[in-house]
Amino acid sequence: GENQLSKSKLINAIHESISEKENCHYLPVYELMMDDLRDYRFYKEDMIHPNSQAVQYIWEKFGNAYFTDETKVFINENNKILTALNHKTDDDKNPKYQQFLEKVNQKILEQQRKVKHKIF
């Protein structure tokens, strides 16, 4: 109805605006939610907001559209570190666990050297 027509006009105006600009792009997040992720399993309990699975899907689309391969590798390494940091043990004095932590800290230092801003 009228709501769809308004959205269509808005999207058309966006496309007209960005076509006049250099380095300006449109990522169709709304369309991804309405088309690819229309099933309720992609929404939070309020049935309005996207859940973490939907956000991850959109993040991947964003990354594939705009990130270099080098950036994707960097993000993947950061995600591995975050997973490792969330690893819990019953015995944090165990030498194997201490070695594990040392490896994680080395990876953090390697990642930190790659960027100017603070990470971890």
Buried (B, 14 or more C-beta within 10 A) or exposed (E): EEEEEEEEEEBEEEEEEEEEEEEEEEEBBEEBBEEBBEEEEBBEEEEEEBBEEBEEBBEEBEBEEEBEEEEEEBEEBBEEBEEBEEEEEEEEEEEEBEEBBEEBBEBBEEBEEEEEEEEE
